[in-house]
């Protein structure tokens, strides 16, 4: 029974890894784009900037902890 579902684990773990890498890259790129447009209304966009960069900051903090 477990051999029938082994492909779910194999493809799922690889897909999850790709999704995590994509989310970190997207979070970093989105934060950079928000900083570029933050010149006029920085007080209103500060929360959105923190939310956007949270994934990148989390991964950066975990990497610093591991190394």
Secondary structure, 3 states (H helix, E strand, C coil): CCCCCHHHHHHHHHHHHHHHHHHHHHHHHHHHHHHHCCCCCHHHHHHHHHHHHHHHHHHHHHHHHHC
